[in-house]
Amino acid sequence: MQIFDLMNLEAEGYENRKVNVFYQNESFKTRVIVLEAGGKIPECQMDTYVMFYVVKGEVTLSKNQETSILKENQVFITEPALLSMESAEGARLMGIQIKAGN
């Protein structure tokens, strides 16, 4: 059995995001996302279903140019879409990519 502490997993910025993956199998990939104050993830076309759970802080999330605030302890789930996010004060999230058809 593995237990993951989302507040204590080490994470790097968007440019080096591959090291933030803490669990992966053929159906999904799970990573910690850390945005410093003023940090952002640029627009990206996701070909998978995606779930973001905010562990700490809040982010402004954009899906296909529609924008909303995602706050601490809230979760966002979407089908494949054009996504981006930024955080004015900084945030820590868990992101899960789920392959379509699984």
C-alpha positions in Angstrom: 0.0 0.0 0.0 1.3 3.5 -0.9 0.1 6.7 0.8 1.1 10.0 -0.8 1.3 13.2 1.3 0.4 15.9 -1.3 1.8 18.7 0.9 5.2 17.1 1.3 5.9 15.6 -2.1 8.8 17.5 -3.8 7.8 19.4 -6.9 9.5 21.6 -9.5 8.1 24.3 -11.8 6.2 23.8 -15.0 9.4 23.7 -17.2 10.6 20.5 -15.3 7.1 19.1 -14.6 8.0 15.5 -15.6 9.8 15.0 -12.2 6.5 15.9 -10.4 4.8 12.6 -11.5 4.4 10.5 -8.4 2.2 7.7 -9.8 1.6 6.4 -13.3 0.2 3.4 -15.0 -1.3 2.7 -18.5 -4.6 4.4 -17.7 -3.6 7.6 -15.8 -0.8 9.8 -14.6 -0.8 11.7 -11.3 1.5 14.7 -10.5 1.9 17.5 -8.0 1.7 21.0 -9.5 3.2 23.9 -7.7 2.7 27.4 -8.9 4.6 30.2 -7.2 3.0 33.6 -6.7 2.4 34.9 -10.2 3.1 31.5 -11.7 1.3 30.1 -14.7 0.9 27.1 -16.9 0.6 28.2 -20.5 -2.3 27.2 -22.8 -2.0 23.5 -23.7 -4.3 21.3 -25.7 -4.9 18.2 -23.5 -5.9 15.0 -25.3 -6.8 13.3 -22.1 -9.4 13.8 -19.4 -8.0 15.9 -16.7 -8.7 16.4 -13.0 -7.2 19.2 -10.8 -7.6 19.2 -7.0 -6.4 22.3 -5.2 -4.6 21.3 -2.0 -3.6 24.8 -1.1 -4.2 28.3 -2.5 -6.3 29.1 -5.6 -5.8 29.3 -9.3 -7.5 31.0 -12.2 -8.3 28.2 -14.6 -9.1 28.6 -18.3 -10.9 25.9 -20.3 -11.5 26.7 -24.0 -11.2 30.4 -23.1 -13.8 30.2 -20.3 -12.3 31.3 -17.0 -13.2 30.4 -13.4 -11.5 30.4 -10.0 -10.6 27.1 -8.5 -10.2 27.3 -4.7 -8.6 25.2 -1.9 -10.4 21.8 -1.5 -12.2 22.2 -4.8 -11.8 19.8 -7.8 -12.2 20.4 -11.5 -12.8 17.6 -14.0 -12.9 18.0 -17.8 -12.9 16.0 -21.0 -10.0 16.8 -23.5 -9.8 20.6 -23.8 -7.6 23.7 -24.2 -6.4 24.4 -20.7 -4.3 27.0 -18.8 -4.0 28.2 -15.2 -2.3 30.8 -13.1 -2.1 31.8 -9.5 -1.7 35.3 -8.1 -0.7 34.2 -4.6 0.7 30.7 -5.3 -1.0 27.3 -5.2 -0.4 23.5 -4.8 -2.5 21.1 -6.8 -2.8 17.4 -7.7 -3.3 16.9 -11.4 -4.5 13.6 -12.9 -4.5 12.9 -16.6 -6.9 10.0 -17.6 -6.6 8.5 -21.0 -9.8 8.6 -23.0 -11.6 5.3 -23.3 -10.4 3.9 -19.9 
